[in-house]
Amino acid sequence: MRKTLIVFGTRKGTTTETVHIIAEVLRDKYSQTLEIADSKQIKNYKKRLNEFDNIIIGSSIVSGWWKSSVLSFAKRNVFEGKKVAVFVTAGGTLNKVAKYGISKEDAIKEAITKYIEKYSKKFRFNPILKGAFGGKVIKRGTIKYNSWNREDIYNWANNLGDVINQNQ
């Protein structure tokens, strides 16, 4: 059985919800053994990376920034021999679909370019899959925008499962 580590950072909880959907799909449909580490637990996994076949790195984006501990994890580690996927929850960018009428595909492409491609030169790995999901913009405890979509995450997780299972 293949072993997968999901490392993520969240600020308001949307990325946590996203991770649980990805984990459910990979565990139930693709028989992955999973461990999940939030940004507070990352240090516990740095010495255990050799135990995992796959690494998934995800971060919320707030005001254009990754959760710093997750970005440091992605930039500082070499994931030699591992399949690594990266995703972001970027509510501000994906909210442009409703707010300005741009297509969802263009919003996803923009988020991947701004928040993954921008940093990929500093990563010491080439992601097998990149994803960007909507999020929730919460101001003073009220949801101002909500572009988070469960189906988009299920579809990406299924695509990821297919890619992970190739050439096993």
OpenMM code with the backbone's topology and positions (N, CA, C; nanometers):
from openmm import Vec3, app, unit

residues = "MET ARG LYS THR LEU ILE VAL PHE GLY THR ARG LYS GLY THR THR THR GLU THR VAL HIS ILE ILE ALA GLU VAL LEU ARG ASP LYS TYR SER GLN THR LEU GLU ILE ALA ASP SER LYS GLN ILE LYS ASN TYR LYS LYS ARG LEU ASN GLU PHE ASP ASN ILE ILE ILE GLY SER SER ILE VAL SER GLY TRP TRP LYS SER SER VAL LEU SER PHE ALA LYS ARG ASN VAL PHE GLU GLY LYS LYS VAL ALA VAL PHE VAL THR ALA GLY GLY THR LEU ASN LYS VAL ALA LYS TYR GLY ILE SER LYS GLU ASP ALA ILE LYS GLU ALA ILE THR LYS TYR ILE GLU LYS TYR SER LYS LYS PHE ARG PHE ASN PRO ILE LEU LYS GLY ALA PHE GLY GLY LYS VAL ILE LYS ARG GLY THR ILE LYS TYR ASN SER TRP ASN ARG GLU ASP ILE TYR ASN TRP ALA ASN ASN LEU GLY ASP VAL ILE ASN GLN ASN GLN".split()
positions = [
    Vec3(0.0834, -0.1184, 0.0000),
    Vec3(0.0000, 0.0000, 0.0000),
    Vec3(0.0877, 0.1244, 0.0000),
    Vec3(0.0513, 0.2206, -0.0807),
    Vec3(0.1262, 0.3451, -0.0932),
    Vec3(0.0945, 0.4366, 0.0249),
    Vec3(0.1910, 0.5182, 0.0616),
    Vec3(0.1744, 0.6062, 0.1761),
    Vec3(0.1874, 0.7519, 0.1310),
    Vec3(0.0922, 0.8336, 0.1723),
    Vec3(0.0856, 0.9729, 0.1310),
    Vec3(0.0818, 1.0644, 0.2520),
    Vec3(0.1585, 1.1728, 0.2443),
    Vec3(0.1571, 1.2766, 0.3462),
    Vec3(0.0949, 1.4022, 0.2858),
    Vec3(-0.0020, 1.4572, 0.3572),
    Vec3(-0.0599, 1.5856, 0.3181),
    Vec3(-0.0156, 1.6879, 0.4215),
    Vec3(0.0550, 1.7900, 0.3748),
    Vec3(0.1019, 1.8996, 0.4603),
    Vec3(0.0263, 2.0241, 0.4160),
    Vec3(-0.0324, 2.0956, 0.5116),
    Vec3(-0.1122, 2.2108, 0.4715),
    Vec3(-0.1119, 2.3201, 0.5782),
    Vec3(-0.1500, 2.4377, 0.5343),
    Vec3(-0.1677, 2.5506, 0.6242),
    Vec3(-0.2985, 2.6199, 0.5929),
    Vec3(-0.3686, 2.6585, 0.6958),
    Vec3(-0.4972, 2.7261, 0.6804),
    Vec3(-0.5049, 2.8420, 0.7780),
    Vec3(-0.5901, 2.9342, 0.7475),
    Vec3(-0.6107, 3.0465, 0.8393),
    Vec3(-0.7534, 3.0480, 0.8926),
    Vec3(-0.8493, 3.0194, 0.8070),
    Vec3(-0.9905, 3.0253, 0.8473),
    Vec3(-1.0596, 2.8895, 0.8428),
    Vec3(-0.9882, 2.7849, 0.7977),
    Vec3(-1.0446, 2.6501, 0.7987),
    Vec3(-1.0869, 2.5932, 0.6647),
    Vec3(-1.0931, 2.6745, 0.5608),
    Vec3(-1.1349, 2.6245, 0.4296),
    Vec3(-1.0344, 2.5237, 0.3743),
    Vec3(-0.9075, 2.5485, 0.3936),
    Vec3(-0.8060, 2.4549, 0.3440),
    Vec3(-0.8148, 2.3225, 0.4199),
    Vec3(-0.8504, 2.3266, 0.5464),
    Vec3(-0.8712, 2.2029, 0.6230),
    Vec3(-0.9836, 2.1210, 0.5607),
    Vec3(-1.0944, 2.1852, 0.5261),
    Vec3(-1.2053, 2.1162, 0.4602),
    Vec3(-1.1592, 2.0557, 0.3283),
    Vec3(-1.0791, 2.1300, 0.2548),
    Vec3(-1.0267, 2.0836, 0.1262),
    Vec3(-0.9407, 1.9587, 0.1454),
    Vec3(-0.8525, 1.9624, 0.2434),
    Vec3(-0.7640, 1.8491, 0.2720),
    Vec3(-0.8450, 1.7245, 0.3064),
    Vec3(-0.9501, 1.7393, 0.3836),
    Vec3(-1.0302, 1.6227, 0.4222),
    Vec3(-1.0988, 1.5576, 0.3026),
    Vec3(-1.1400, 1.6374, 0.2056),
    Vec3(-1.1992, 1.5810, 0.0838),
    Vec3(-1.0920, 1.5070, 0.0032),
    Vec3(-0.9763, 1.5684, -0.0139),
    Vec3(-0.8672, 1.5030, -0.0876),
    Vec3(-0.8299, 1.3720, -0.0191),
    Vec3(-0.8173, 1.3745, 0.1123),
    Vec3(-0.7814, 1.2540, 0.1885),
    Vec3(-0.8870, 1.1454, 0.1725),
    Vec3(-1.0131, 1.1829, 0.1793),
    Vec3(-1.1216, 1.0854, 0.1645),
    Vec3(-1.1144, 1.0143, 0.0297),
    Vec3(-1.0960, 1.0923, -0.0766),
    Vec3(-1.0888, 1.0333, -0.2107),
    Vec3(-0.9674, 0.9412, -0.2224),
    Vec3(-0.8515, 0.9874, -0.1787),
    Vec3(-0.7294, 0.9064, -0.1924),
    Vec3(-0.7350, 0.7799, -0.1073),
    Vec3(-0.7933, 0.7895, 0.0100),
    Vec3(-0.8032, 0.6738, 0.0985),
    Vec3(-0.9081, 0.5744, 0.0471),
    Vec3(-1.0280, 0.6241, 0.0162),
    Vec3(-1.1391, 0.5355, -0.0171),
    Vec3(-1.1333, 0.4811, -0.1591),
    Vec3(-1.0943, 0.5625, -0.2534),
    Vec3(-1.0960, 0.5191, -0.3932),
    Vec3(-0.9612, 0.4671, -0.4422),
    Vec3(-0.8510, 0.5189, -0.3853),
    Vec3(-0.7187, 0.4847, -0.4355),
    Vec3(-0.6332, 0.4092, -0.3341),
    Vec3(-0.6929, 0.3674, -0.2238),
    Vec3(-0.6282, 0.2831, -0.1223),
    Vec3(-0.4966, 0.3399, -0.0695),
    Vec3(-0.4899, 0.4703, -0.0569),
    Vec3(-0.3708, 0.5338, -0.0013),
    Vec3(-0.3774, 0.5320, 0.1510),
    Vec3(-0.2655, 0.5032, 0.2144),
    Vec3(-0.2515, 0.5221, 0.3578),
    Vec3(-0.2076, 0.6665, 0.3749),
    Vec3(-0.2781, 0.7411, 0.4599),
    Vec3(-0.2553, 0.8854, 0.4688),
    Vec3(-0.2163, 0.9303, 0.6078),
    Vec3(-0.1323, 1.0324, 0.6095),
    Vec3(-0.1079, 1.1095, 0.7303),
    Vec3(-0.1249, 1.2550, 0.6907),
    Vec3(-0.1844, 1.3309, 0.7814),
    Vec3(-0.2130, 1.4714, 0.7554),
    Vec3(-0.1441, 1.5548, 0.8619),
    Vec3(-0.0707, 1.6565, 0.8170),
    Vec3(0.0018, 1.7437, 0.9088),
    Vec3(-0.0339, 1.8887, 0.8804),
    Vec3(-0.0907, 1.9556, 0.9794),
    Vec3(-0.1155, 2.0980, 0.9598),
    Vec3(0.0135, 2.1750, 0.9874),
    Vec3(0.0096, 2.3027, 0.9645),
    Vec3(0.1319, 2.3832, 0.9707),
    Vec3(0.2014, 2.3763, 1.1068),
    Vec3(0.1284, 2.3478, 1.2121),
    Vec3(0.1893, 2.3379, 1.3455),
    Vec3(0.2643, 2.2061, 1.3646),
    Vec3(0.2354, 2.1069, 1.2810),
    Vec3(0.2957, 1.9739, 1.2952),
    Vec3(0.4072, 1.9458, 1.1952),
    Vec3(0.4343, 2.0385, 1.1060),
    Vec3(0.5297, 2.0145, 0.9971),
    Vec3(0.6652, 1.9678, 1.0487),
    Vec3(0.7148, 2.0281, 1.1541),
    Vec3(0.8479, 1.9928, 1.2053),
    Vec3(0.8566, 1.8441, 1.2407),
    Vec3(0.7464, 1.7852, 1.2830),
    Vec3(0.7450, 1.6427, 1.3189),
    Vec3(0.7657, 1.5517, 1.1984),
    Vec3(0.7464, 1.6030, 1.0784),
    Vec3(0.7523, 1.5198, 0.9580),
    Vec3(0.8791, 1.5387, 0.8764),
    Vec3(0.9553, 1.6407, 0.9029),
    Vec3(1.0741, 1.6682, 0.8209),
    Vec3(1.1716, 1.5512, 0.8187),
    Vec3(1.1856, 1.4807, 0.9292),
    Vec3(1.2789, 1.3675, 0.9353),
    Vec3(1.2137, 1.2365, 0.8926),
    Vec3(1.0834, 1.2393, 0.8666),
    Vec3(1.0110, 1.1178, 0.8303),
    Vec3(0.9725, 1.1122, 0.6826),
    Vec3(1.0206, 1.2038, 0.6024),
    Vec3(0.9779, 1.2118, 0.4631),
    Vec3(1.0070, 1.0843, 0.3850),
    Vec3(1.1133, 1.0130, 0.4232),
    Vec3(1.1470, 0.8896, 0.3515),
    Vec3(1.0394, 0.7816, 0.3669),
    Vec3(0.9482, 0.7959, 0.4619),
    Vec3(0.8408, 0.6983, 0.4830),
    Vec3(0.7286, 0.7109, 0.3802),
    Vec3(0.7264, 0.8203, 0.3046),
    Vec3(0.6129, 0.8489, 0.2178),
    Vec3(0.6499, 0.8387, 0.0706),
    Vec3(0.5545, 0.7870, -0.0066),
    Vec3(0.5709, 0.7768, -0.1517),
    Vec3(0.5257, 0.9046, -0.2211),
    Vec3(0.4265, 0.9696, -0.1605),
    Vec3(0.3639, 1.0875, -0.2190),
    Vec3(0.3540, 1.1975, -0.1142),
    Vec3(0.3720, 1.3211, -0.1595),
    Vec3(0.3589, 1.4370, -0.0721),
    Vec3(0.2619, 1.5331, -0.1399),
    Vec3(0.1636, 1.5796, -0.0648),
    Vec3(0.0703, 1.6810, -0.1140),
    Vec3(0.0884, 1.8032, -0.0255),
    Vec3(0.1108, 1.9165, -0.0880),
    Vec3(0.1356, 2.0405, -0.0142),
    Vec3(0.0254, 2.1390, -0.0502),
    Vec3(-0.0420, 2.1920, 0.0515),
    Vec3(-0.1505, 2.2868, 0.0268),
    Vec3(-0.1458, 2.4039, 0.1224),
    Vec3(-0.1872, 2.5182, 0.0724),
    Vec3(-0.1887, 2.6376, 0.1566),
    Vec3(-0.3059, 2.7268, 0.1213),
    Vec3(-0.3578, 2.7911, 0.2234),
    Vec3(-0.4519, 2.8999, 0.1971),
    Vec3(-0.3703, 3.0192, 0.1477),
    Vec3(-0.4368, 3.1025, 0.0728),
    Vec3(-0.3756, 3.2273, 0.0270),
    Vec3(-0.4581, 3.3405, 0.0879),
    Vec3(-0.3908, 3.4226, 0.1654),
    Vec3(-0.4574, 3.5384, 0.2249),
    Vec3(-0.3739, 3.6614, 0.1906),
    Vec3(-0.4382, 3.7578, 0.1320),
    Vec3(-0.3713, 3.8817, 0.0880),
    Vec3(-0.2491, 3.8512, 0.0015),
    Vec3(-0.2612, 3.7460, -0.0804),
    Vec3(-0.1550, 3.7109, -0.1736),
    Vec3(-0.0434, 3.6256, -0.1178),
    Vec3(-0.0550, 3.5805, 0.0052),
    Vec3(0.0543, 3.5078, 0.0702),
    Vec3(0.0149, 3.3675, 0.1132),
    Vec3(0.1114, 3.2746, 0.0962),
    Vec3(0.1006, 3.1388, 0.1506),
    Vec3(0.1128, 3.1443, 0.3025),
    Vec3(0.0715, 3.0396, 0.3662),
    Vec3(0.1040, 3.0187, 0.5076),
    Vec3(0.2548, 2.9947, 0.5103),
    Vec3(0.3302, 3.0757, 0.5836),
    Vec3(0.4769, 3.0776, 0.5721),
    Vec3(0.5431, 2.9442, 0.6048),
    Vec3(0.4951, 2.8725, 0.7050),
    Vec3(0.5591, 2.7452, 0.7410),
    Vec3(0.5430, 2.6415, 0.6294),
    Vec3(0.4327, 2.6467, 0.5582),
    Vec3(0.4093, 2.5523, 0.4480),
    Vec3(0.4984, 2.5883, 0.3289),
    Vec3(0.5089, 2.7157, 0.2991),
    Vec3(0.5961, 2.7572, 0.1890),
    Vec3(0.7412, 2.7220, 0.2190),
    Vec3(0.7847, 2.7432, 0.3418),
    Vec3(0.9219, 2.7052, 0.3810),
    Vec3(0.9434, 2.5556, 0.3646),
    Vec3(0.8464, 2.4753, 0.4051),
    Vec3(0.8534, 2.3298, 0.3897),
    Vec3(0.8708, 2.2941, 0.2425),
    Vec3(0.7921, 2.3570, 0.1559),
    Vec3(0.7985, 2.3273, 0.0122),
    Vec3(0.9315, 2.3706, -0.0487),
    Vec3(0.9850, 2.4831, -0.0045),
    Vec3(1.1082, 2.5356, -0.0635),
    Vec3(1.2338, 2.4669, -0.0101),
    Vec3(1.2310, 2.4186, 0.1112),
    Vec3(1.3536, 2.3682, 0.1736),
    Vec3(1.3774, 2.2188, 0.1580),
    Vec3(1.2760, 2.1435, 0.1247),
    Vec3(1.2923, 1.9986, 0.1191),
    Vec3(1.3093, 1.9479, -0.0226),
    Vec3(1.3894, 1.8453, -0.0342),
    Vec3(1.4079, 1.7759, -0.1609),
    Vec3(1.3248, 1.6486, -0.1497),
    Vec3(1.2341, 1.6313, -0.2406),
    Vec3(1.1440, 1.5165, -0.2339),
    Vec3(1.1828, 1.4139, -0.3402),
    Vec3(1.3100, 1.3778, -0.3410),
    Vec3(1.3637, 1.2875, -0.4417),
    Vec3(1.2903, 1.1533, -0.4397),
    Vec3(1.2482, 1.1100, -0.5588),
    Vec3(1.1815, 0.9814, -0.5719),
    Vec3(1.0363, 0.9817, -0.5273),
    Vec3(0.9812, 1.0992, -0.4986),
    Vec3(0.8436, 1.1086, -0.4521),
    Vec3(0.7588, 1.1841, -0.5540),
    Vec3(0.6319, 1.1501, -0.5560),
    Vec3(0.5375, 1.2257, -0.6364),
    Vec3(0.4822, 1.3361, -0.5463),
    Vec3(0.4961, 1.4595, -0.5932),
    Vec3(0.4552, 1.5752, -0.5136),
    Vec3(0.3503, 1.6555, -0.5910),
    Vec3(0.2405, 1.6858, -0.5237),
    Vec3(0.1355, 1.7705, -0.5801),
    Vec3(0.1206, 1.8935, -0.4912),
    Vec3(0.0790, 2.0039, -0.5513),
    Vec3(0.0660, 2.1299, -0.4788),
    Vec3(-0.0703, 2.1910, -0.5119),
    Vec3(-0.1354, 2.2457, -0.4087),
    Vec3(-0.2601, 2.3180, -0.4318),
    Vec3(-0.2690, 2.4383, -0.3390),
    Vec3(-0.3535, 2.5321, -0.3789),
    Vec3(-0.3831, 2.6482, -0.2957),
    Vec3(-0.5344, 2.6688, -0.2921),
    Vec3(-0.5806, 2.7238, -0.1816),
    Vec3(-0.7177, 2.7743, -0.1763),
    Vec3(-0.7059, 2.9256, -0.1833),
    Vec3(-0.7577, 2.9800, -0.2915),
    Vec3(-0.7388, 3.1219, -0.3214),
    Vec3(-0.8733, 3.1884, -0.3451),
    Vec3(-0.9446, 3.2094, -0.2384),
    Vec3(-1.0784, 3.2668, -0.2482),
    Vec3(-1.0825, 3.3991, -0.3210),
    Vec3(-0.9869, 3.4856, -0.2935),
    Vec3(-0.9854, 3.6163, -0.3579),
    Vec3(-0.9774, 3.6067, -0.5085),
    Vec3(-0.8930, 3.5184, -0.5588),
    Vec3(-0.8775, 3.5037, -0.7037),
    Vec3(-0.9978, 3.4330, -0.7646),
    Vec3(-1.0444, 3.3261, -0.7032),
    Vec3(-1.1573, 3.2516, -0.7585),
    Vec3(-1.2885, 3.3280, -0.7449),
    Vec3(-1.2946, 3.4215, -0.6520),
    Vec3(-1.4150, 3.5039, -0.6386),
    Vec3(-1.4333, 3.5977, -0.7577),
    Vec3(-1.3286, 3.6146, -0.8381),
    Vec3(-1.3391, 3.6993, -0.9568),
    Vec3(-1.4400, 3.6441, -1.0569),
    Vec3(-1.4689, 3.5132, -1.0483),
    Vec3(-1.5676, 3.4527, -1.1379),
    Vec3(-1.7028, 3.5208, -1.1165),
    Vec3(-1.7461, 3.5281, -0.9913),
    Vec3(-1.8745, 3.5918, -0.9605),
    Vec3(-1.8650, 3.7437, -0.9636),
    Vec3(-1.7543, 3.7951, -0.9136),
    Vec3(-1.7407, 3.9399, -0.8969),
    Vec3(-1.7219, 4.0130, -1.0303),
    Vec3(-1.6382, 3.9555, -1.1197),
    Vec3(-1.6053, 4.0240, -1.2450),
    Vec3(-1.6449, 3.9467, -1.3702),
    Vec3(-1.7003, 3.8289, -1.3515),
    Vec3(-1.7488, 3.7511, -1.4653),
    Vec3(-1.6427, 3.6821, -1.5480),
    Vec3(-1.5201, 3.6669, -1.4952),
    Vec3(-1.4204, 3.5917, -1.5717),
    Vec3(-1.4521, 3.4424, -1.5590),
    Vec3(-1.4003, 3.3625, -1.6488),
    Vec3(-1.4306, 3.2194, -1.6447),
    Vec3(-1.3577, 3.1526, -1.5280),
    Vec3(-1.4151, 3.0439, -1.4804),
    Vec3(-1.3525, 2.9694, -1.3713),
    Vec3(-1.2158, 2.9182, -1.4137),
    Vec3(-1.2040, 2.8716, -1.5382),
    Vec3(-1.0771, 2.8210, -1.5890),
    Vec3(-0.9696, 2.9302, -1.5857),
    Vec3(-1.0066, 3.0515, -1.6239),
    Vec3(-0.9107, 3.1626, -1.6211),
    Vec3(-0.8721, 3.1984, -1.4777),
    Vec3(-0.9684, 3.1943, -1.3881),
    Vec3(-0.9392, 3.2248, -1.2478),
    Vec3(-0.8458, 3.1201, -1.1882),
    Vec3(-0.8693, 2.9929, -1.2197),
    Vec3(-0.7825, 2.8852, -1.1705),
    Vec3(-0.6422, 2.9020, -1.2278),
    Vec3(-0.6349, 2.9294, -1.3564),
    Vec3(-0.5044, 2.9505, -1.4217),
    Vec3(-0.4307, 3.0678, -1.3571),
    Vec3(-0.5022, 3.1764, -1.3292),
    Vec3(-0.4409, 3.2923, -1.2650),
    Vec3(-0.3884, 3.2563, -1.1259),
    Vec3(-0.4675, 3.1835, -1.0491),
    Vec3(-0.4248, 3.1445, -0.9134),
    Vec3(-0.3024, 3.0535, -0.9184),
    Vec3(-0.3007, 2.9581, -1.0101),
    Vec3(-0.1847, 2.8691, -1.0221),
    Vec3(-0.0607, 2.9495, -1.0623),
    Vec3(-0.0775, 3.0419, -1.1562),
    Vec3(0.0351, 3.1250, -1.1991),
    Vec3(0.0863, 3.2121, -1.0849),
    Vec3(-0.0042, 3.2806, -1.0160),
    Vec3(0.0342, 3.3755, -0.9105),
    Vec3(0.0868, 3.3075, -0.7844),
    Vec3(0.0322, 3.1919, -0.7508),
    Vec3(0.0632, 3.1349, -0.6199),
    Vec3(0.1405, 3.0035, -0.6222),
    Vec3(0.1497, 2.9395, -0.7372),
    Vec3(0.2297, 2.8165, -0.7449),
    Vec3(0.3474, 2.8372, -0.8403),
    Vec3(0.3185, 2.8784, -0.9632),
    Vec3(0.4268, 2.8974, -1.0607),
    Vec3(0.5284, 3.0002, -1.0119),
    Vec3(0.4803, 3.1039, -0.9480),
    Vec3(0.5685, 3.2094, -0.8975),
    Vec3(0.6765, 3.1521, -0.8057),
    Vec3(0.6408, 3.0511, -0.7272),
    Vec3(0.7348, 2.9931, -0.6311),
    Vec3(0.8030, 2.8673, -0.6829),
    Vec3(0.7528, 2.8093, -0.7906),
    Vec3(0.8038, 2.6792, -0.8348),
    Vec3(0.9526, 2.6812, -0.8696),
    Vec3(1.0054, 2.7963, -0.9062),
    Vec3(1.1487, 2.8062, -0.9337),
    Vec3(1.2310, 2.7831, -0.8071),
    Vec3(1.1696, 2.8085, -0.6933),
    Vec3(1.2386, 2.7898, -0.5656),
    Vec3(1.2128, 2.6512, -0.5059),
    Vec3(1.1176, 2.5777, -0.5622),
    Vec3(1.0931, 2.4408, -0.5171),
    Vec3(1.2044, 2.3523, -0.5714),
    Vec3(1.2384, 2.2504, -0.4968),
    Vec3(1.3403, 2.1562, -0.5413),
    Vec3(1.2755, 2.0272, -0.5903),
    Vec3(1.1598, 2.0442, -0.6526),
    Vec3(1.0844, 1.9331, -0.7094),
    Vec3(0.9961, 1.9898, -0.8201),
    Vec3(0.9485, 1.9016, -0.9044),
    Vec3(0.8566, 1.9392, -1.0102),
    Vec3(0.7218, 1.8766, -0.9775),
    Vec3(0.6201, 1.9561, -0.9442),
    Vec3(0.4909, 1.8979, -0.9048),
    Vec3(0.4291, 1.8137, -1.0162),
    Vec3(0.3718, 1.7000, -0.9777),
    Vec3(0.3019, 1.6149, -1.0742),
    Vec3(0.1648, 1.6712, -1.1070),
    Vec3(0.1126, 1.7538, -1.0158),
    Vec3(-0.0179, 1.8148, -1.0373),
    Vec3(-0.0260, 1.9421, -0.9536),
    Vec3(-0.0875, 2.0439, -1.0115),
    Vec3(-0.1077, 2.1713, -0.9419),
    Vec3(-0.2572, 2.1992, -0.9418),
    Vec3(-0.3044, 2.2564, -0.8329),
    Vec3(-0.4465, 2.2876, -0.8261),
    Vec3(-0.4720, 2.4172, -0.7525),
    Vec3(-0.5814, 2.4808, -0.7893),
    Vec3(-0.6263, 2.6013, -0.7191),
    Vec3(-0.7760, 2.5894, -0.6996),
    Vec3(-0.8176, 2.6104, -0.5779),
    Vec3(-0.9583, 2.6002, -0.5435),
    Vec3(-1.0049, 2.7329, -0.4868),
    Vec3(-1.1332, 2.7521, -0.4925),
    Vec3(-1.1912, 2.8706, -0.4317),
    Vec3(-1.1762, 2.8630, -0.2811),
    Vec3(-1.2205, 2.9659, -0.2206),
    Vec3(-1.2145, 2.9731, -0.0758),
    Vec3(-1.3248, 3.0631, -0.0259),
    Vec3(-1.3129, 3.0963, 0.0982),
    Vec3(-1.4116, 3.1841, 0.1596),
    Vec3(-1.3375, 3.3070, 0.2105),
    Vec3(-1.3854, 3.4224, 0.1721),
    Vec3(-1.3301, 3.5464, 0.2240),
    Vec3(-1.4176, 3.5862, 0.3422),
    Vec3(-1.3570, 3.5832, 0.4594),
    Vec3(-1.4317, 3.6092, 0.5822),
    Vec3(-1.3804, 3.7392, 0.6439),
    Vec3(-1.4697, 3.8325, 0.6637),
    Vec3(-1.4362, 3.9608, 0.7262),
    Vec3(-1.5220, 3.9777, 0.8508),
    Vec3(-1.4553, 3.9962, 0.9634),
    Vec3(-1.5240, 4.0165, 1.0918),
    Vec3(-1.6275, 3.9080, 1.1195),
    Vec3(-1.5889, 3.7841, 1.0891),
    Vec3(-1.6748, 3.6705, 1.1178),
    Vec3(-1.7874, 3.6459, 1.0192),
    Vec3(-1.7948, 3.7262, 0.9130),
    Vec3(-1.8999, 3.7102, 0.8133),
    Vec3(-1.8375, 3.6697, 0.6802),
    Vec3(-1.8971, 3.5714, 0.6138),
    Vec3(-1.8484, 3.5296, 0.4823),
    Vec3(-1.8871, 3.6367, 0.3807),
    Vec3(-1.7849, 3.7012, 0.3252),
    Vec3(-1.8067, 3.8066, 0.2259),
    Vec3(-1.8214, 3.7461, 0.0861),
    Vec3(-1.7348, 3.6489, 0.0539),
    Vec3(-1.7401, 3.5768, -0.0729),
    Vec3(-1.7162, 3.4290, -0.0441),
    Vec3(-1.7795, 3.3439, -0.1239),
    Vec3(-1.7584, 3.2003, -0.1076),
    Vec3(-1.7517, 3.1366, -0.2459),
    Vec3(-1.6310, 3.1032, -0.2892),
    Vec3(-1.6114, 3.0370, -0.4186),
    Vec3(-1.5638, 2.8926, -0.3997),
    Vec3(-1.5693, 2.8440, -0.2758),
    Vec3(-1.5254, 2.7079, -0.2453),
    Vec3(-1.6256, 2.6106, -0.3043),
    Vec3(-1.5754, 2.5078, -0.3744),
    Vec3(-1.6633, 2.4157, -0.4451),
    Vec3(-1.6149, 2.2724, -0.4244),
    Vec3(-1.6930, 2.1960, -0.3520),
    Vec3(-1.6598, 2.0574, -0.3185),
    Vec3(-1.6336, 1.9729, -0.4436),
    Vec3(-1.7147, 1.9896, -0.5463),
    Vec3(-1.7005, 1.9089, -0.6680),
    Vec3(-1.5654, 1.9328, -0.7364),
    Vec3(-1.5197, 2.0583, -0.7388),
    Vec3(-1.3887, 2.0885, -0.7977),
    Vec3(-1.2786, 2.0113, -0.7247),
    Vec3(-1.2897, 2.0025, -0.5938),
    Vec3(-1.1880, 1.9335, -0.5129),
    Vec3(-1.1945, 1.7832, -0.5369),
    Vec3(-1.3148, 1.7263, -0.5403),
    Vec3(-1.3298, 1.5830, -0.5712),
    Vec3(-1.2681, 1.5506, -0.7068),
    Vec3(-1.2961, 1.6329, -0.8059),
    Vec3(-1.2424, 1.6076, -0.9406),
    Vec3(-1.0898, 1.6121, -0.9410),
    Vec3(-1.0331, 1.7119, -0.8758),
    Vec3(-0.8868, 1.7227, -0.8687),
    Vec3(-0.8273, 1.6041, -0.7938),
    Vec3(-0.8892, 1.5664, -0.6831),
    Vec3(-0.8389, 1.4534, -0.6035),
    Vec3(-0.8449, 1.3235, -0.6832),
    Vec3(-0.9482, 1.3046, -0.7617),
    Vec3(-0.9557, 1.1856, -0.8471),
    Vec3(-0.8479, 1.1882, -0.9541),
    Vec3(-0.8235, 1.3031, -1.0132),
    Vec3(-0.7152, 1.3173, -1.1104),
    Vec3(-0.5813, 1.2861, -1.0435),
    Vec3(-0.5626, 1.3390, -0.9236),
    Vec3(-0.4395, 1.3130, -0.8485),
    Vec3(-0.4239, 1.1640, -0.8187),
    Vec3(-0.5311, 1.1000, -0.7770),
    Vec3(-0.5253, 0.9560, -0.7502),
    Vec3(-0.4841, 0.8769, -0.8726),
    Vec3(-0.5376, 0.9148, -0.9884),
    Vec3(-0.4987, 0.8466, -1.1134),
    Vec3(-0.3511, 0.8667, -1.1423),
    Vec3(-0.3012, 0.9890, -1.1245),
    Vec3(-0.1597, 1.0187, -1.1506),
    Vec3(-0.0692, 0.9446, -1.0515),
    Vec3(-0.1081, 0.9426, -0.9252),
    Vec3(-0.0301, 0.8736, -0.8223),
    Vec3(-0.0204, 0.7241, -0.8535),
    Vec3(-0.1308, 0.6665, -0.8990),
    Vec3(-0.1338, 0.5226, -0.9229),
    Vec3(-0.0676, 0.4801, -1.0545),
    Vec3(-0.0334, 0.5753, -1.1399),
    Vec3(0.0355, 0.5406, -1.2645),
    Vec3(0.1742, 0.4868, -1.2321),
    Vec3(0.2149, 0.3864, -1.3031),
    Vec3(0.3487, 0.3299, -1.2940),
    Vec3(0.3855, 0.2815, -1.1530),
    Vec3(0.2897, 0.2247, -1.0846),
    Vec3(0.3230, 0.1691, -0.9515),
    Vec3(0.3706, 0.0279, -0.9648),
] * unit.nanometer
topology = app.Topology()
chain = topology.addChain("A")
for resn in residues:
    res = topology.addResidue(resn, chain)
    for name in ("N", "CA", "C"):
        topology.addAtom(name, app.Element.getBySymbol(name[0]), res)
